[in-house]
Amino acid sequence: MPSCRNGKPAQAALSSHSVPDLDPREGSWVVVSRVTGESVLETFSRKVAEAINQEKYEVVTIGQWLARVNARVRLESFLSQEARG
């Protein structure tokens, strides 16, 4: 079976409930509630990230989380400016 760069089987890497690998400039994962979309925990431990109940929570890299936050802030800013005319 082909493997990904982390040595895990490729099929496991395609699972929607796998813990993503960190980029070299990232150092943590963020645990996000699937119900609210809010962050509930930041962890620096892969072991902790892998132990999360991924039916209830999504585990994303800090880079993915910050990209989401930035997109939300940009959208809110745009909508606020549009409302003012």
C-alpha positions as CSV (number, residue, x, y, z in Angstrom):
1,M,0.0,0.0,0.0
2,P,1.4,3.5,-0.9
3,S,2.4,5.6,2.1
4,C,2.4,9.4,2.7
5,R,5.3,11.4,3.8
6,N,4.5,10.6,7.5
7,G,4.8,6.9,6.7
8,K,1.1,6.1,7.4
9,P,-0.8,4.3,4.7
10,A,-2.3,6.6,2.1
11,Q,-5.8,5.4,2.8
12,A,-5.5,6.5,6.4
13,A,-4.3,9.9,5.3
14,L,-7.5,10.3,3.1
15,S,-9.8,9.7,6.1
16,S,-11.8,12.8,7.1
17,H,-11.0,12.1,10.7
18,S,-7.2,11.9,10.6
19,V,-4.9,14.4,12.4
20,P,-3.1,16.5,9.8
21,D,0.7,16.7,9.6
22,L,2.2,20.0,10.7
23,D,4.2,22.1,8.3
24,P,7.7,22.8,9.4
25,R,6.7,26.3,10.6
26,E,3.7,25.1,12.6
27,G,4.0,23.8,16.1
28,S,0.4,23.0,17.2
29,W,-3.0,21.7,16.4
30,V,-6.3,23.4,17.3
31,V,-9.4,21.4,18.3
32,V,-12.6,22.8,16.9
33,S,-16.2,22.0,18.0
34,R,-18.1,20.5,15.0
35,V,-21.3,22.0,16.5
36,T,-20.2,25.6,17.1
37,G,-17.1,26.0,14.9
38,E,-15.3,27.5,17.8
39,S,-11.8,26.5,19.0
40,V,-11.8,24.6,22.3
41,L,-8.2,23.6,22.7
42,E,-4.7,24.1,21.3
43,T,-2.3,21.3,21.8
44,F,1.4,20.8,20.9
45,S,1.2,17.0,21.3
46,R,0.3,14.7,18.4
47,K,-0.7,12.1,21.0
48,V,-3.3,14.4,22.5
49,A,-4.5,15.5,19.0
50,E,-5.0,11.8,18.0
51,A,-6.9,11.1,21.3
52,I,-9.6,13.7,20.5
53,N,-13.1,12.4,19.8
54,Q,-13.2,13.4,16.1
55,E,-16.9,12.7,15.8
56,K,-17.5,15.8,18.0
57,Y,-14.3,17.8,17.3
58,E,-12.2,18.6,14.2
59,V,-8.4,18.7,14.6
60,V,-6.7,21.2,12.4
61,T,-3.2,22.7,12.2
62,I,-2.7,26.1,13.7
63,G,-2.1,27.4,10.1
64,Q,-5.4,26.1,9.0
65,W,-7.2,27.6,12.0
66,L,-5.5,31.0,11.5
67,A,-6.5,31.0,7.8
68,R,-10.2,30.4,8.9
69,V,-10.0,33.2,11.5
70,N,-8.5,35.6,8.9
71,A,-11.2,34.7,6.3
72,R,-14.0,35.3,8.9
73,V,-12.5,38.7,9.9
74,R,-12.2,39.8,6.3
75,L,-15.8,38.7,5.5
76,E,-17.1,40.5,8.6
77,S,-15.2,43.6,7.8
78,F,-16.4,43.6,4.2
79,L,-20.1,43.1,5.3
80,S,-19.7,45.9,7.8
81,Q,-18.4,48.3,5.2
82,E,-21.2,47.3,2.8
83,A,-23.8,47.9,5.4
84,R,-22.5,51.5,6.0
85,G,-22.8,52.1,2.2
